[in-house]
Structures are given as structure tokens and as C-alpha cells.
Amino acid sequence: MFPYLKWIDGTDGMEQVAERGPSTTKHALASDAEPIDIRCRDGVVLRGHIWRAAGGSSCGNVIINPATGVLARYYHYYARFLAEHGFDVLTYDYRGIGLSRPPRLRGCSYRWRDWGELDFDAALIAMHERNCELPLLVVGHSIGGFLPGLSDHAGLIDRMLTVGAQYAYWRDYAPAHRMRLVWKWHIVMPVLTAVFGYFPGKRLGWLEDLPAGVANEWSFRGARMERSHPVPERGDVIARFDAVEASILAVTVSDDDIGTAAAVRRGLSYYRHAEVAQAALEPSDFGLDAIGHFSLFHARHAAGFWLDTVLWLRDAVNPWPQRRDAEALATLPG
């Protein structure tokens, strides 16, 4: 549809989710799970699936938060894997995406912050109410690893595993790819969003279509996340992050153009009262030449990375204690 923009695609992997990832299998795994509707406090209904622990005895409730513009079904293989290892798992689409997409996106008022303040908050309550005796665990990919702190109930979380978690401040992109990513996500995206009334990501083969509010929060995000909120609300935003006392294991991969170590540190700096560890991994750790922003959720990682994550989610054991980020986690990048 937009052939003159194809040169921008590069290596950030967004297009690979649509072309080669598990999302292309439609609902091949959905029959293994129980459909669920989640009602947010503003009346919006989200749709997702519950994956029950094999054997019927669960060791924890897991919520999987997707990356921006990525369907929940992209994570279905990982969800089933976790269920086979004893967890009850929730996958769901944010408002405006996938199964939670309204009939018309043009003019839709959904915002990025709504995914944390309303959508994740509702998902968190739903899983807590299923069995409040079980540990409440979150796996967050990209923005999905940052959103939990926006929830009023984030203090319920026991542990988090994040992968490339950040909020897309452009100066934190990998230097070698920064110009291309800025052009793509901070120039082309807002222009097309203004023209169409939403971001037509599927036409470009970049990601799913996005509501205008989501696309614009990404495009115009500054160094401080709370500055995208009205001034009177900013103190409350910081207080919500401060309420999180969970243990967080934040994974970065050296060839991730978007979720760089600097970007992840910036996001983690908001979780001032959490117990944070950061694991800086390399593609060579898994016998690969490249991983990027998305590959760790591909099924080929089941016997490696996925199995390692069970140690953290089930036993609170960091599988990579020697792979800490070299810089202090409390230091906010400039």
C-alpha cells in the first residue's frame, strides 16, 4: 500500500511479527484455552484467554502484557508452555487491538496510558480474584513491561519478568539505528495518523493498526513519561509506581534496537521501591547470531529462554545472575 516507505523497515523486527511469528497461526492454540471477557472500570470490554495449569494445581497466576501493536495470540505458545509448567496464564488484547478492537478505529479516543491505567488494571483484578492465595506474576514485553506501574492495584504484583521493557523515548534507541527509527515512529507514524485518524500499521506491514491516541503518545513521548499526563495528575502517576514493591527481573538483549539497556534503565527508574535485577543477554548465549526485540517469544526458545523464565516466575531465582547490566540501575540516562 505504501511501497515508498519500505526502506524504513530495517531490522527492528516489527514487520517480522506479522510475517513470520506465531501470530500468523490465527487461533490455532485458542482451543487449548478458555475465552474470557474483562470489563474495565470505564465499561470497555477486553477479550482474551485463560490457560489453566496442567494437572489442575497452579503455582501462580501469570498475566502476559503484549508489546505495542502486537496481538495477544503472538504469545499463545509461551502461555501454553507456562501452563504446562504449572501456571494459570492470562493473555489479552489491549483496547483497540486484536480481539479488543472496536468496529471503527478512526476517531477512537484510546490512549497508551489507558492500557496501563484501565486495561492492565482490570486484568490484574481479574486474575487476583480468581485465586488471591496464589502469587500474582506479570510477564511484560516492550511497553507491556512498563505499563504495570500505571495501575492503581499494581501493589498486588509479587514478581515481574520484563523483556525489552521501555516507553519509546527516541534518544534511547540504539545509536546505529536511531535515525531510521525516529523517521519511522516519530515522523512517518504521526503524519499518517493525522491523515487517517488512526495509524494504519497493517497496511505498512509494520504492526497492528493503532488508535490515534496510542500512536501519538508513542510518537511524542519525551524523556519523562509522566509529562504526557496533565500537570495535576503527575504526582499520582509517580505514586502508583512507588506503590510497586514487587521483584522485577528486566531482560535486555544486546541487539535490541528499541529496548536498549539505556531505555530499560529509564523505565526501571520509575519503580523506585521495587527489588530490581537486570539481565543483559547476548544472542550468542542461545547459539544465535541475532534476537532483536521480538524473537525471545518465538517457540524455538522453549528449551532455553522459556525454561529459564520458569525459574524466576515459580521460584524467584534469577537464571542469569552473572549477566547484570554494567551500569547502575538507579542511574537515569541523559
N, C-alpha and C positions, 0 to 999 in steps of 0.2 A: 504493500500500500504506500510506503514511503521509501522507495529504493535509494533516494539520495541521502538517507540517514544511515544506511547500513555500515558505513565506515566507522561509525561511532561505537559499534558493538564491542569490539576489542575483546578483553579477557576477563571481565568482571563476573561472567558466568550467569547473568540474569537470563539471557536467552536460552541457556542450557537447561534451565528448569522446564521450559515448555517443550524443548526439542528432544531431550534425552533422559530426563529424570523420571522417577516413578509416577509423577502426576499424569503421564500420558496413558496410564493404565485405567483411566476413568475410575470406576468404583469397584475394581476387581477384588479389593480386600474388604469392602464395606460389609459384605455378607458375614464377615467374622465378628462384626461389632454391632452394638445396639445404637440405633439413631437416637439423638437427644435434641430437644429444643431448650434453649437457655434464654430466659426472659430478663432483659436488662431493666434497671430501675426507671429508664425513660420510655419503656414499652417496646423497644426494639427487640425482636426475637432472633437469636443466633441459632445456627444449626451445626451439629457436629456428631461425633460418635464416641461411645464408651467402649473401651476394650477391657474385658474382665480378666482378672488374673487367672492363669491356668491352674486348675485344681481347686479353684474357688476360695482359696485363702490368700489374701492380699497382704503384702508387706509395706504398701504405701500407695497414696493417691498421687498420680502424676498428671500435670497439665502441660501440654505442648503448645507453646506460643509460636506461630509461624513468623517468618520474615515478611517484610512489606511486599504485597503483590504476589504472594505465593499461596497456592491453595493448601488447605489442611491435608488433603489427600497425598500431598508430596511426602508427608511424614507418616503415612499409614504403615509402611513397612517397619519403621522404627517403633511405632506404637505397638504393633503386633509382637515385635521382638521383646519389648518391655513386658507386655502381658504374659508372654511365655516364660519370663523370668520372675513372675510373681507380683506384678503391679497392676492396679486398676488405672487405666490411662484415658484421659480426655483429649481428643483432637477436635478443633472447632475452627470455623472461618470467622474472621472479624467482620463487622458490619461493612457492607459494600463489596465483599469479596466472596467468590465461590457460592456455596450453599446459602450464604447470608446476604447475597446481592439482591437489591430491590429490582423491580421491573425496569426502572429507569435511573441511570446514574447522573445524567445531565441535571444540574441544579441541586444535586444531593448535598446536604449540609454536613455530612460526616467528616470528622477530623481525626488526625493521627492520635491526638490526646484522648479522644473518645475510646480508642481501642484499649487504653490502659485504665482510664477512669471509670468506664462503663462496661466494656466487653470483658476484659480480663477480670474485673471486679466481680461480675456476675458468674463467670466461670469458676472463680475461686470459691465463692459462696456455695455454688452447686456441688463442687467436689467435697468441700468441708462438710456439708450437710449429709452427704452420702454415708460418711463414716468419720465422725470427728475424732475417733480414737487413733486413726492412722496418721502417720507423718504426711504432711502436705508438701509436695515436691513440684518444682517447676523446671521444665526444660525450655529455654528461650533461645531462638535463633534470630540473629541480627536485632532489629528493633524489638522483637519478642523477648529478648533478654533484658531490655531496659524498661519496658512498659510496666512490669510488676510494681515498681515503686510509686506509680501514679494511683494505685488502688487504695481506697480507704481501708481495706481489710488486708493489706499486704503483710501486716504483722503476724498473720496466721501462718505464713510460709515458714517451713522448717529448713529446707535446703533448696538451692537453685544451682542448675548447671546451665551456663550460657555459652553460646558458640558465636563468635564474631559479633558480640552484642555492642551496639553503639547507636547514636541518633543522627548520623549522617552530617556532621559538621565538615565542610569541604576541606578545611586545612589539614584534617586528619587522614585524608585519603593517601594512599601510597604515592610518594613523590613522582615516581616514573609514570604513573597513570593519572595524576591529578588533573591535568588539563583536559583529557578526554572525559573523565567522569564529571568534572564541573560543566563542561559543554553539554553532556548528555542529561544530567539530572538537575542542573541548576540554571540552564538556559533553554534547551530544547523542551524539557518537560513543562516548565511553567508557560511557555509560549503556546504549546499545543493544548494545554489545559485551559488557557484563556479562550482559545479558538473553539474548542469542542464542548466546554463546560464540564469536562472530566478528562482524565489522562487516558488516551487510547493505547495503553501498553500492549494489548494483544495484537493490534494491527502492526506494531513495530516488531513483534516477536521478542520484546524485552521482558515483560512480566504481565500480570493480570491488569485489566483496567483498574484505575484508581479513582475514587471520589476526588473532586477538586480540592476539598479541604485537606485531604491526606497528602496529595501531590504537592500542594503549596507549602504545607508545613515542612515537608522534606526539602523542597527547593530553597526556601528562605530561612532555614534553620541557622541560627547563629551559634557562637561558642557556648553560650549559656542557654540550656534548654528552657528554663523557666521564663525567659524573656519572651517566649511565644505566647505566654498567658497574660491576661490583663494584670496590671500592677497590683491591684488589691488581692489577687489570687496567688501571687508568687510565694508568699510566706507559707501558705497552706500546702503548696506543692512540695516545698522543701521539707515541711514537717512530715508529710506522708512518706517520703524516702527515709527520713530519720527514724520512722517507726519500724523499719525493717531491721530485724536482728538475726536474720537467717544466715546460715553459712552459704557462701557463694563460691563456686569454682568456675572461673571465667577462662574459657579456652580461646586462644588465638592461634592462627596458622600463618606462617611466615610469608606465604604468597597470597594472602587475602588482601585485595586492593582496597576494600571498603572497611572491613573490620580489623584494621591495623591495631598493633599494640597501643599506639597513642590514642586511637579512637575508643578502644575498650577501657583504657585507664580513665579517659574523660567521663565515660558513663559510670564507671565504678565509683568515681569520686563523690557521686551523689548518695551512695549507700554508706554513709559515714559511721553507722552503728552496726553494720553487718561484719561478719567474720569472712574476710575476702582472701582467696588464693587465686593466682593467675598462672595458667599453664601455657607456655609458649611452645607450640609444637611445630614440627617441620614435616613436609611431605615425605622426606626420607625415613621418618620414624615408622611409616607404614609401607615402605618399599615403593613409593610413588615419586614421580617427577613433579606432580602438581596436584593441589587440592582446591585452592581457591575458597570462595565464600560459601559454596553450596555442597561440595562433594561429601562432606562427612555424614550427611544424611542419606547417601546412596547405600543400597543394600550390600554392596561389596565390602562395606566396613563392619559387617555384623560380627565377624570373628575377631576384629581388632578393636577399633574405637568404640563401637557399641558395647562390646563386652566390658571394656574398661569403665564405661559410664555407669554400669550396674554397681560397681564397687562404690562409687560416690553416692548414687541415689539410694542404695539399700543400706550400705554400711558406713557412710560418711568418711570413706577412705579415698584420699587423693591418689589416683593411679599414676600420676606424673610428678612426684614430689621434687624431683631434680630439675624440672623444666620450668622454673619460675621465670617470670619476666625480669630482665636485668635491672629495670628502673623501679624506683619506689612506687607502689600502687597509690599512695596518697598524693603523689605529685600530679597536678593538673597540667596537661600540655599547654604550651603557649599558643 
